[in-house]
């Protein structure tokens, strides 16, 4: 009873910060677009909807997001089916490498591919394969944007589909085989229909994520004058500042509406049929490939080399040349760019400091919030806890530019307090708390779900109060998951761009913003050096996760086998 009373008192205290960082910004966003000088008005909506620029950017966003989603489904789906259902070897290494493009920031992905494919490519010039000077950059196009969106988000499709494939009852597939289903018929008529929920969910998530991916759309679309909704918002804010907030809020709501339509379509497709599986989940399906196995393994690793290794080699090559466009050779390679960004350039040193401060601070604060929040949600389910669980997902589910605009509107002048966070690190920090709360919360919730309630009940029967049960039993057992959640938050926030691109100001740059600005100003060598350092941090943290995976609750690490 004491635990119930404690939870009843604790939930409202936890509900307040969730409302503050997740709900109020979105309400303020809607109010800005639908009110003018405190009165209901559709003036901003009408101005935005009557602009041909809006509909051109919307068409561009839909086209690149849809085409990118198709590419994600093809790549991620193929890897998921082959890794989950066949007897290919080195699955753990394949999955680890396949996840790296998703963990690398999108602006670094775009930068690496631009350094690979252009006429000034240090790598291609070194091997004599660079296009002629003056040749157009093929990635500065709708298809170039879609290609990188597809590669960046293929891991999303992979993860959701693989999770569904693991639940595939072996008995049903074996029964279909006995009934005569073989080869392509087995795949198309049995396996694919049974796993369509995971495929549909992955497709919807890839589309929504591609829609709001600012890094790739900005670094490829702005030089090619291919403007999408996120880059249109960026341009308006960069040109007009706070004066454009009315129109920008409508554009942000337009992106949000499109994203919500995608999610609703996903639920509609899943609701049209009954996807429940008969039987129990036993040993995973293990389709023998026979003589084709070596060929398929070579193809899978070749794809990883093409989408991961080669672009990163181009990025490293550019960071080692003395100046952009210079041919890389043994006689002129230099580490000067790394020395400059680590010890000389004040902007890069400041960006490293800001990103470390924001990511570490967000990780610590969110873990402190998530331990009691996860406990109440899992152990004391109610309508209110279900609502809280839904609300924390909103800032992460919506495109980052929507959250950024919402935070600007709310914190440019905080009601009652009459202070402004606009143009400070504080507004980025609050946006990170809202954006990454769900990342920190899910591992802790998974940990509490896997803990037997009998442990807590036994301690309560012996007279242990809620405080001692939390301190001596629950928190120590949930600590590994909380630490993993904190590291995931750090990994994601350390090089984030989509939110901070609209919130930064001079002196408050983050690493993601720095890379974007360096490349935008033409300093691609320094941008590549910073990007290489960031990739090194990402891969090192992922490796640490992989080594610690056996000591963490199942489901904490996304790529965990």
Beta strands, then each sheet from edge to edge (+ up, - down):
strand 1: 35-36
strand 2: 39-40
sheet 1: 1+ 2-
end
